[in-house]
Amino acid sequence: MSPELGRLILVIGLVLVVVGGLAALGVRLPFGRLPGDIAIEGERGGVYIPIATMIVISIVLTVLFNLFLRR
């Protein structure tokens, strides 16, 4: 494994820890509830399916990985 890949994995892990810590503290993140996300509310609960949010995150991660891992 190259040192660059190791650093990238370390940074991704740190970002996940920070985001997870903020979520545990109840801080609302600036993404989610985009147009295209499905939210179904009923009497006994609800279901939230973040389709558009998952697509946006996938595109961002694809671009970042292509920028950093391309040789």
N, C-alpha and C positions, 0 to 999 in steps of 0.2 A: 504494500500500500504506500502511496506517495505521501509526503508530508503535507502537500496542499489538500489532498482529500481528507486527511486526518484533521486538519484545521477546519475545513468546511463542516465536517460532521460535528466537531466540537461546538462551532458557532450555532449550528442548527439545534443542537441539544440545549445550549444556553437560552436560545430564543424560546424554545418550547417550555423550559422551566419558568422563564419570566411570564409568558402568556398564561401558563397553568397557575402560577401564583396569583396573578391578577384576577383570573377567573375565580379562584378560591376565595379571594377577598370580596368578590361581588362587583368588581369593576366591569362596566360594559365596554366591550371592545368596539372599535369603529366600523366593523363589518358585521354582516348578518341582516336578515330581514330585507334582502334585496328583492326587487320585482322579479318574479320567477320562482321564488321560494314558496313552498306550499305550507300553509298553516290551517289545520282543521281543528276547530274547537267544538267540543260537545259538552253535554251536561256532566259527564263523569271524567272529563279530562280532555287532553288535546294531543295532537301529533304535529310536529314541525319537521318538514323535510327541506333542507337547505340546498336545493338543486343549483340555483344560480350562484350561490356563495361557493359551493364546491367547484363549479366550473371556473370561477374567477381565481380561486386559490390554486387550482391545477395549472392554469395558464401562467400565473406569476411564478410558481415553482419551476415549471418547464423552462421559462425564459432564464431564470436565475441559474439553474443547473447547466443549461447550454452555454451561458456566458462564462461560468467558472470552470467547467469541466472540459470544455472544448480545447483541443490541442492543435 
